[in-house]
């Protein structure tokens, strides 16, 4: 009997049934997809770091060093499980070729290295330690697609050549957000090629389980050991590895939450409507002595069937979509070892989502059980939410949510891709960036370039900034090495969350993460080089681990310290002459890149993933808007069938009546779009700010592309119009004579 009732329900209410299944399927698909990708990402990254034995603490150092100091330090600290010094031969990108591609515009510090002796292994595409023969090189896997490389291609460094024998996964530097990339060669070739680059060192430590990493870092700084470079922890490495695909997964998760809310609203409304339509049948069942519990069970059986079909479709679609969306993840980090576990967890989540929807339906059914037999059979009680006004509100609300879930990833994409985003990276909004590194005489080389720029009529504005490692004292008296960038910071200012840039001696601006690490705020004092400096500003920075500082001039006690590198930012009077200008200044041995290209190179994979997520979000929003608007317009016509028939009987033409309903339905769509756009700007910006703040990008603001916004809004409005048009088309099938039968 229940089977026949369900079958009749589905036949008589095809639109409501199909809509319910669609909402259930899409809700499950997005939540399962985001969970599957997230678990696979963490599993792949963790597995790679475990196989490669990633160091817990890494100190980069350029310059001379005494190994005996490090040996003594290791002997005094029992928490050190293992340690090693890895050499890194920094190459000149101007003379570096991969196949036919010159890396002159590459923003990474590319260099040669040999396999780690005890840990920090570079792995091949099977996550195995490769054997490198003389004359061979293993290239970072991120360059394979970027430069269309294959095994057998040639890597050229000036006059030297090596054959590409394979591609490697580097647990430390896989992400393009890491500023360096390692090429694996054998020890024999490394020693032979030392003349083609400059030597740097990676001082690496593996600590015993449960060791306090912050305390260890403080001890290392206090010991005055080599630290002419940034220090990186295992947690930061894992964060950089996960961030590129993680942002895409974060966007899909936000879309999934929005769709789940829309589904609960719409399914709740559909359920109430179904109960209202079947009130006489329910009243007769009550009159025959059938309990409320059994009647509720009949309705729930139908929705359990829908949940099974919708959940199954959503689960299957999510697993299919996870393969193409997770392809780049597998390329960079290898397969996740938790395949079966991921499927099991995803299935549980899918079931929980369907149970959540069914509980919502059960709550509505219980609320409507209060109707008496007499009311059900004779009075035709009108339930809340069935008025024409409530239907229009639902259309507007769903449209607003769909506009918001489409515009948040759209605005995030345009922000990450915009040149202005560099202000959240600790970089000013200049046109060009020039790096002077890999030299024992950075200061003189920088001065030579500055003198040339002084007389260059093509330059509109420029600034030279030098980065030096200075000793700083934290609140507990412990010393750390602070990366201080000195120069005129007012020329191309970064994004300041609080305060301003340093303009005089004795002032210091700190990155948000560095200020948190030092436990200081605006107007507090910091001891740098045994001199007090007042914190005049806090700024966003997601470079060098997000922990940097800016001063006009170094304290006197630090001025004899050699700079680690210099960066010059330039804006030209005529941007059309950019290529010729760049070529001319590369002859000075500096790496010159377009800032826009720098952002693309650093965040290219992330931007690409967000682009895919925004396209998916828009596609889903279009489907939801079409289904919801079509559903509610069709329900509105069904509700007003008698009055429409009466209007036709009185001589009104179908097109005139149709025009009235189209105007009624289009108004909430337009209002919903407006509200959704505002919510996307305010709420969406706050959500994205919370995500990026963990990386040091504070005070985040959307960079909005009006073209992109208009494309999204236009697509949704057009979809709404088509749905209204399709929904009102059913008016042709309402006959003038139907009103003669009277209202049912």
C-alpha positions in Angstrom: 0.0 0.0 0.0 2.8 2.4 0.9 4.5 1.6 -2.4 1.3 2.4 -4.3 0.8 5.7 -2.4 4.5 6.8 -3.1 4.1 5.9 -6.7 1.0 7.9 -7.1 2.6 10.8 -5.2 5.5 10.9 -7.6 3.3 10.7 -10.7 1.0 13.5 -9.5 3.8 15.7 -8.3 6.6 15.2 -10.7 8.1 18.7 -10.4 8.1 18.6 -6.6 9.6 15.2 -6.5 12.3 15.9 -9.0 13.2 19.2 -7.3 13.5 17.5 -3.9 15.9 14.9 -5.3 18.0 17.6 -7.1 18.3 19.6 -3.8 19.3 16.4 -1.9 21.8 15.4 -4.6 23.5 18.8 -4.9 23.8 19.2 -1.1 25.5 15.8 -0.8 27.7 16.3 -3.8 29.3 19.5 -2.7 29.8 18.5 1.0 31.2 15.1 0.0 33.4 16.6 -2.7 35.0 19.2 -0.4 35.5 16.6 2.3 37.0 14.1 -0.2 39.4 16.6 -1.6 40.4 17.9 1.8 41.1 14.4 3.2 43.1 13.5 0.1 45.1 16.7 0.2 46.1 16.3 3.9 46.7 12.6 3.3 48.9 13.2 0.3 50.9 16.0 1.9 51.4 14.1 5.2 52.4 11.0 3.3 54.9 12.9 1.2 56.4 14.7 4.2 56.6 11.4 6.1 58.3 9.5 3.2 60.7 12.4 2.6 61.4 12.9 6.3 60.9 16.6 6.2 63.0 18.5 8.8 61.2 20.1 11.8 63.4 23.2 11.7 65.2 24.6 8.7 67.6 27.6 8.8 68.8 29.0 5.4 72.2 30.6 5.4 74.2 32.4 2.8 77.9 33.1 3.5 80.7 31.5 5.5 80.0 29.3 8.4 81.8 27.2 11.1 80.5 23.7 11.2 82.1 23.0 14.6 79.7 25.5 16.2 76.7 23.4 14.9 78.3 20.2 16.1 78.7 21.6 19.6 75.1 22.9 19.6 73.7 19.5 18.5 75.7 17.8 21.3 74.2 20.2 23.9 70.6 19.5 22.9 69.3 16.0 23.4 66.0 16.8 21.7 67.8 16.8 18.4 67.1 13.4 16.8 69.2 14.1 13.7 70.7 17.1 11.9 72.5 17.8 8.6 73.8 20.6 6.4 72.5 20.5 2.9 74.2 22.4 0.2 72.3 24.5 -2.3 74.0 25.8 -5.4 72.0 28.9 -6.4 71.8 29.3 -10.2 71.5 32.4 -12.4 68.1 32.3 -14.0 69.3 34.4 -16.9 71.6 31.6 -18.1 69.3 28.7 -17.1 67.3 26.8 -19.7 64.9 23.9 -19.4 64.5 22.4 -22.8 64.1 25.5 -25.1 62.6 27.7 -22.3 64.8 30.3 -20.7 64.0 30.9 -17.0 65.0 34.6 -17.2 61.5 35.6 -16.1 61.2 32.9 -13.4 60.7 34.3 -9.9 62.1 31.3 -8.0 65.6 30.8 -6.6 66.5 27.8 -8.6 69.5 25.7 -7.5 71.3 22.3 -7.6 71.5 20.0 -4.6 72.4 16.4 -3.8 70.2 13.9 -2.0 69.9 14.3 1.8 72.1 12.0 3.8 69.8 11.2 6.8 66.5 12.9 5.9 64.9 15.6 3.7 64.8 13.2 0.7 63.8 14.4 -2.8 61.5 11.7 -4.2 60.6 10.6 -7.7 57.0 10.3 -9.1 56.6 6.9 -7.3 57.6 8.6 -4.0 60.9 6.6 -4.1 64.4 7.9 -3.6 65.8 8.2 -7.1 69.3 7.1 -8.2 71.0 10.0 -10.1 73.8 9.1 -12.5 76.5 11.6 -13.7 75.2 13.9 -16.4 71.6 13.5 -15.2 69.2 15.9 -13.3 65.8 15.5 -11.7 63.6 18.5 -12.2 60.8 19.8 -9.8 57.5 18.3 -10.9 55.9 21.8 -10.9 58.1 22.7 -13.9 57.0 19.7 -16.0 53.7 21.2 -17.1 54.8 24.8 -16.9 57.6 24.3 -19.4 56.2 21.2 -21.2 59.1 19.0 -20.2 59.7 15.3 -20.7 62.4 12.8 -19.8 65.4 13.2 -22.2 65.1 17.0 -22.5 68.2 19.0 -21.8 68.8 21.4 -18.9 71.4 24.1 -19.7 73.4 26.3 -17.2 75.6 28.6 -19.2 78.1 26.2 -21.0 77.0 23.2 -18.9 74.3 20.7 -19.8 72.5 17.9 -18.0 69.9 15.5 -19.2 66.5 15.4 -17.5 66.2 11.8 -16.1 62.9 12.4 -14.3 60.9 14.7 -12.1 60.9 15.0 -8.3 58.6 15.9 -5.4 60.2 18.1 -2.9 58.3 18.0 0.5 59.8 21.5 1.3 59.6 23.4 -1.9 56.8 21.7 -4.0 54.5 24.7 -3.7 55.1 27.8 -6.0 54.6 29.8 -2.8 58.0 28.5 -1.6 60.5 30.9 -3.1 63.1 28.3 -4.0 63.2 25.1 -6.2 65.8 22.3 -5.9 67.2 20.3 -8.9 68.7 17.0 -7.9 72.1 15.9 -9.2 74.7 13.5 -8.1 77.6 14.6 -5.8 80.1 14.3 -8.6 78.2 16.8 -10.8 77.5 19.1 -7.9 81.2 19.5 -7.1 82.0 19.9 -10.8 79.4 22.7 -11.3 80.1 24.8 -8.2 81.5 27.5 -10.5 78.2 28.1 -12.2 76.4 29.3 -9.1 76.7 30.6 -5.5 76.8 28.4 -2.5 74.1 28.5 0.1 73.3 26.1 3.0 70.2 24.6 4.5 70.9 23.8 8.2 68.2 21.2 9.0 67.1 19.5 12.3 64.8 16.6 13.1 63.5 16.8 16.7 62.3 14.1 19.0 58.5 13.7 19.2 56.9 16.2 21.6 59.8 18.7 21.5 58.9 22.4 21.8 59.8 23.8 18.4 59.5 27.5 19.5 61.8 26.9 22.4 64.3 25.2 20.1 64.2 28.1 17.6 64.8 30.5 20.5 67.8 28.4 21.6 69.2 28.4 18.1 69.0 32.2 17.8 70.4 32.6 21.3 73.5 30.5 20.4 74.4 33.0 17.6 74.6 30.2 15.0 74.6 30.9 11.2 71.3 32.6 10.3 71.8 34.7 7.2 68.5 33.8 5.8 64.9 32.9 6.7 64.0 30.1 9.2 61.2 27.8 8.3 59.3 25.2 10.4 57.6 22.0 9.5 54.2 23.5 10.2 54.8 26.3 7.8 56.0 23.9 5.1 52.8 21.9 5.5 50.7 25.0 5.3 52.4 26.2 2.1 52.0 22.8 0.5 48.3 22.6 1.3 47.4 26.2 0.6 47.2 26.1 -3.2 44.5 23.4 -3.5 43.2 24.2 0.0 41.7 27.5 -1.2 39.8 25.8 -3.9 38.5 23.2 -1.3 37.6 26.1 1.0 35.5 27.8 -1.7 33.7 24.5 -2.5 33.0 24.0 1.2 31.4 27.5 1.4 29.3 26.8 -1.7 28.3 23.5 -0.2 27.1 25.1 3.1 25.1 27.7 1.1 23.5 25.0 -1.0 22.6 23.0 2.1 20.8 26.0 3.6 19.0 26.6 0.3 18.0 22.9 0.1 16.6 23.0 3.7 14.6 26.1 2.9 13.2 24.7 -0.4 12.6 21.1 0.8 10.9 22.5 3.9 8.6 24.6 1.7 7.9 21.7 -0.7 7.1 19.4 2.3 4.6 21.9 3.7 3.0 22.3 0.3 2.7 18.6 -0.1 1.0 18.2 3.3 -1.3 21.1 2.4 -2.3 19.5 -0.9 -3.0 16.1 0.8 -4.9 17.5 3.8 -8.1 15.7 2.8 -6.5 12.4 2.3 -4.7 12.8 5.7 -8.0 13.7 7.3 -9.7 10.6 5.9 -6.9 8.4 7.2 -7.3 10.0 10.6 -11.1 9.4 10.4 -10.4 5.7 9.7 -8.4 5.5 13.0 -4.9 5.5 11.5 -2.5 7.2 14.0 -0.4 10.3 13.3 2.7 8.3 13.6 1.7 5.9 10.8 0.6 8.8 8.6 3.9 10.5 9.2 5.6 7.2 8.3 3.9 7.2 4.9 5.2 10.6 4.1 8.7 9.9 5.5 8.9 6.7 3.4 8.6 8.8 0.3 11.3 11.3 1.4 13.6 8.4 2.6 13.3 7.1 -1.0 14.2 10.6 -2.3 17.1 10.8 0.1 18.5 7.5 -1.0 18.3 8.4 -4.7 19.5 12.0 -4.1 22.3 11.0 -1.7 23.4 8.2 -4.1 23.6 10.5 -7.1 25.4 13.2 -5.1 27.9 10.7 -3.6 28.7 9.2 -7.0 29.0 12.5 -8.7 31.3 13.8 -6.0 33.6 10.8 -6.4 33.7 11.3 -10.2 34.5 15.1 -9.9 37.1 14.5 -7.2 39.4 12.8 -9.8 39.8 15.7 -12.3 39.8 18.3 -9.5 42.4 16.4 -7.5 44.7 15.7 -10.5 47.1 18.5 -9.7 47.1 17.5 -6.1 48.2 13.9 -7.0 50.8 15.3 -9.4 52.5 17.4 -6.7 52.2 15.2 -3.7 51.4 11.7 -4.9 48.4 9.5 -4.1 46.7 9.7 -0.8 47.2 6.5 1.2 43.8 6.9 2.8 41.6 6.0 -0.2 39.3 3.6 1.5 39.1 5.7 4.6 38.2 8.7 2.5 35.4 6.9 0.8 34.1 5.6 4.2 34.2 9.1 5.8 32.5 10.6 2.7 29.7 8.1 2.8 29.1 8.8 6.5 29.0 12.6 5.7 26.5 11.9 2.9 24.3 9.9 5.2 24.5 12.6 7.9 23.4 15.3 5.4 20.4 13.3 4.3 19.5 12.6 7.9 19.7 16.3 8.6 17.3 17.0 5.7 15.0 14.2 6.8 14.9 15.5 10.4 13.9 18.9 9.0 11.1 17.2 7.1 10.0 15.2 10.1 9.8 18.4 12.2 7.5 20.0 9.6 5.3 16.9 9.5 5.0 16.8 13.3 4.0 20.5 13.4 1.2 19.8 10.9 -0.2 16.9 12.8 -2.1 19.3 15.1 -4.8 19.7 12.5 -8.0 18.0 13.4 -10.1 15.7 11.2 -12.8 18.3 10.8 -10.3 21.0 9.8 -8.6 18.7 7.3 -11.8 17.5 5.6 -13.9 20.7 5.6 -12.2 23.9 6.5 -9.1 23.7 4.2 -6.9 25.3 6.8 -4.2 27.4 5.1 -0.7 26.7 6.5 1.8 29.4 7.0 4.1 30.0 4.1 1.6 29.2 1.3 0.7 32.8 0.4 1.8 34.4 -2.8 3.9 36.8 -0.9 5.8 34.1 0.9 6.6 32.4 -2.4 8.1 35.7 -3.7 10.1 36.0 -0.6 11.5 32.5 -1.1 12.5 33.3 -4.7 14.2 36.4 -3.5 16.0 34.7 -0.6 17.2 31.8 -2.7 18.4 34.1 -5.5 20.3 36.2 -2.9 22.1 33.1 -1.6 22.9 31.9 -5.1 24.3 35.4 -6.0 26.4 35.4 -2.9 27.9 31.9 -3.3 28.8 32.8 -7.0 30.3 36.2 -6.2 32.5 35.2 -3.3 34.7 32.9 -5.4 34.5 35.4 -8.3 35.7 38.3 -6.1 38.4 36.1 -4.5 39.7 35.1 -7.9 39.9 38.7 -9.2 41.6 39.7 -5.9 44.3 37.0 -6.1 44.9 37.8 -9.8 45.0 41.6 -9.4 48.4 43.4 -9.3 47.1 45.2 -6.1 47.2 41.9 -4.2 51.0 42.3 -3.8 50.3 44.8 -1.1 49.2 41.8 1.1 52.5 40.1 0.2 54.7 42.7 1.8 55.4 44.2 -1.6 54.5 47.7 -2.9 52.4 48.2 -6.0 55.2 48.9 -8.5 55.4 47.7 -12.1 58.7 45.9 -11.9 60.8 44.1 -9.3 64.6 43.6 -9.5 66.3 41.1 -7.2 70.0 41.2 -6.5 71.2 38.0 -4.8 73.7 35.3 -5.1 76.7 37.6 -4.6 79.3 38.3 -2.0 79.2 42.0 -3.0 75.4 42.8 -2.9 75.8 46.3 -1.5 78.2 47.5 -4.2 76.2 45.9 -7.0 73.0 47.5 -5.6 74.7 50.9 -5.5 75.9 50.6 -9.1 72.3 49.8 -10.3 71.0 52.8 -8.2 73.5 55.2 -9.8 72.4 54.0 -13.2 68.7 54.5 -12.4 69.3 58.0 -11.1 70.2 59.1 -14.7 67.6 56.9 -16.4 64.9 59.0 -18.0 62.7 56.0 -18.6 62.1 55.6 -14.8 59.3 57.4 -13.3 59.9 56.2 -9.7 62.1 53.6 -8.0 63.2 52.5 -4.6 66.0 50.2 -3.4 65.4 48.1 -0.3 68.0 45.9 1.5 67.2 43.0 3.8 69.5 42.2 6.7 69.3 39.7 9.5 69.4 41.6 12.9 69.2 40.3 16.4 66.0 41.2 18.3 65.0 40.5 21.9 61.5 39.2 22.7 59.6 39.9 25.9 61.1 36.9 27.8 64.7 38.1 27.1 65.2 35.5 24.3 66.9 36.6 21.1 65.7 35.9 17.6 67.0 36.8 14.2 64.7 39.4 12.6 64.6 40.0 8.8 64.7 43.8 8.5 64.1 45.5 5.2 65.6 49.1 5.1 65.0 51.9 2.7 62.3 54.5 1.8 59.1 52.6 2.4 56.9 55.5 1.5 57.6 55.2 -2.3 55.7 51.9 -2.8 53.9 51.3 0.5 52.4 47.9 1.4 49.0 47.4 3.0 49.1 48.5 6.6 46.5 47.0 9.0 47.4 49.5 11.7 49.6 52.6 11.7 52.0 53.6 8.9 55.4 53.0 7.3 58.6 53.9 9.2 59.7 57.4 8.2 62.5 58.2 10.7 65.3 56.4 12.6 64.1 54.5 15.7 60.8 53.4 14.1 60.0 49.9 13.0 57.0 48.3 11.2 56.3 44.6 11.8 54.4 42.1 9.8 51.2 40.8 11.5 52.7 37.4 12.2 56.0 38.8 13.4 54.3 41.2 15.8 52.3 38.2 17.2 55.5 36.2 17.6 57.1 39.1 19.5 53.9 39.8 21.5 54.0 43.5 20.7 51.5 45.9 19.2 51.3 49.4 17.8 53.4 52.0 19.9 55.2 49.2 21.8 59.0 49.0 21.8 61.2 46.3 20.3 64.9 45.8 21.0 66.7 45.5 17.7 70.5 45.3 17.8 70.4 46.4 21.5 68.6 49.6 20.5 64.9 50.4 21.2 62.7 50.9 18.2 59.0 52.0 18.4 56.4 50.0 16.5 54.8 52.5 14.1 52.8 50.1 11.9 51.6 46.6 11.3 51.4 45.3 7.8 50.3 42.2 5.8 53.1 39.9 4.5 52.9 36.3 3.4 56.5 36.1 2.2 59.5 34.6 4.1 57.1 32.8 6.4 55.1 36.0 7.0 57.7 37.2 9.6 59.5 40.4 8.5 60.1 44.0 9.6 60.7 47.3 7.9 62.9 50.3 9.0 64.3 53.4 7.4 67.8 52.7 8.6 69.3 49.9 10.6 70.4 50.5 14.3 74.0 51.5 14.6 75.0 48.1 16.0 73.7 46.4 12.9 75.0 48.6 10.1 78.2 46.6 9.6 76.2 43.5 8.8 76.2 42.5 5.2 72.7 42.5 3.5 71.3 39.2 2.6 69.7 40.5 -0.6 68.5 43.7 -2.2 65.2 44.3 -4.0 64.5 47.3 -6.2 61.0 48.3 -7.3 60.4 50.4 -10.4 57.7 52.2 -12.2 58.4 53.4 -15.8 57.3 56.6 -17.5 56.2 54.6 -20.6 55.0 51.0 -19.9 55.2 50.1 -23.5 59.1 50.2 -23.3 59.0 47.6 -20.5 60.5 44.7 -22.4 63.5 46.7 -23.7 64.1 48.2 -20.2 64.0 44.8 -18.6 66.5 43.3 -21.1 68.9 46.2 -20.5 68.9 45.9 -16.7 69.2 42.1 -16.8 72.7 42.7 -18.1 73.7 43.8 -14.6 73.1 40.2 -13.4 69.9 41.0 -11.6 66.6 39.1 -11.8 64.0 41.5 -13.2 60.4 40.5 -13.4 57.0 42.2 -14.0 55.1 42.4 -10.7 52.0 41.0 -12.3 54.0 38.1 -13.6 55.6 37.6 -10.2 52.1 37.3 -8.6 51.1 34.9 -11.4 54.2 32.8 -11.0 53.8 32.6 -7.2 50.0 32.1 -7.0 49.4 30.8 -10.5 48.3 27.3 -9.3 46.1 28.8 -6.5 44.5 31.3 -8.9 43.9 28.4 -11.4 42.2 26.3 -8.7 40.0 29.2 -7.5 39.1 29.9 -11.2 37.8 26.3 -11.4 36.0 26.6 -8.1 34.2 29.9 -9.2 33.2 28.3 -12.5 31.7 25.3 -10.6 30.0 27.6 -8.1 28.4 29.7 -10.9 27.2 26.5 -12.7 25.6 25.2 -9.6 24.0 28.5 -8.8 22.5 28.7 -12.3 21.0 25.3 -11.9 19.6 26.1 -8.4 18.1 29.5 -9.5 16.5 27.8 -12.6 15.0 24.9 -10.5 13.8 27.1 -7.7 12.3 29.9 -9.8 10.6 27.3 -12.1 9.3 25.4 -9.1 7.8 28.4 -7.3 6.3 30.0 -10.4 4.7 26.7 -11.4 3.3 26.4 -7.8 2.0 29.9 -8.0 0.2 29.2 -11.2 -1.3 26.0 -9.7 -2.4 27.9 -6.6 -4.0 30.6 -8.7 -5.4 28.3 -11.4 -9.1 29.2 -10.7 -8.4 33.0 -10.8 -6.4 32.7 -14.0 -9.2 30.7 -15.6 -11.7 33.3 -14.5 -9.6 36.1 -16.1 -9.6 34.1 -19.4 -13.3 33.6 -19.2 -13.7 37.4 -18.8 -11.8 38.0 -22.0 -8.2 38.6 -20.8 -5.6 37.3 -23.2 -3.0 34.7 -22.0 -0.1 37.0 -22.9 -1.5 39.8 -20.8 -2.0 37.6 -17.7 1.4 36.0 -18.3 3.0 39.5 -18.4 1.5 40.2 -14.9 3.0 37.1 -13.4 6.4 37.7 -15.1 6.5 41.1 -13.5 5.7 39.7 -10.1 8.4 37.0 -10.3 11.1 39.1 -11.8 11.0 41.8 -9.1 12.1 39.4 -6.2 14.9 38.1 -8.5 16.3 41.5 -9.1 16.0 42.4 -5.4 17.6 39.1 -4.4 20.5 39.8 -6.8 21.1 43.2 -5.1 21.0 41.8 -1.6 23.3 38.9 -2.6 25.9 41.2 -4.2 26.0 43.3 -1.0 26.2 40.2 1.2 29.1 38.8 -1.0 31.0 42.0 -0.5 30.5 42.3 3.3 30.2 38.7 4.5 32.3 37.1 1.8 35.2 39.5 2.4 35.1 38.8 6.1 35.2 35.0 5.5 38.1 35.2 3.1 39.9 37.6 5.5 39.8 35.0 8.2 41.2 32.3 5.9 44.1 34.5 4.7 44.8 36.0 8.1 46.4 32.8 9.2 49.0 33.3 6.5 49.8 36.9 7.5 47.5 38.7 5.1 45.5 40.9 7.4 43.2 43.8 6.5 42.2 41.9 3.4 39.9 43.7 0.9 38.3 42.5 -2.3 39.6 43.8 -5.6 36.3 43.7 -7.5 36.2 43.3 -11.3 32.9 44.9 -12.4 33.1 42.9 -15.7 33.3 39.7 -13.7 30.5 40.7 -11.3 28.2 41.8 -14.2 28.9 38.5 -16.0 27.9 36.5 -12.8 24.9 38.7 -12.0 23.8 38.8 -15.7 24.0 35.0 -16.0 21.8 34.5 -12.9 19.3 37.2 -13.9 19.0 35.7 -17.4 18.6 32.2 -15.8 15.8 33.6 -13.6 14.1 35.2 -16.6 14.2 31.9 -18.5 12.8 30.0 -15.5 10.0 32.5 -15.2 9.3 32.3 -18.9 9.3 28.5 -18.7 7.2 28.5 -15.6 4.5 30.8 -16.9 4.3 28.8 -20.2 2.0 26.4 -18.3 -0.6 29.2 -18.3 -1.5 28.2 -21.9 -2.8 24.9 -20.5 -5.3 26.6 -18.1 -8.7 26.7 -19.8 -11.3 29.4 -19.4 -14.1 26.9 -18.6 -12.2 25.6 -15.5 -13.6 28.4 -13.3 -17.1 27.2 -13.9 -16.4 24.1 -11.7 -15.8 26.4 -8.7 -12.8 26.3 -6.3 -11.7 23.0 -5.0 
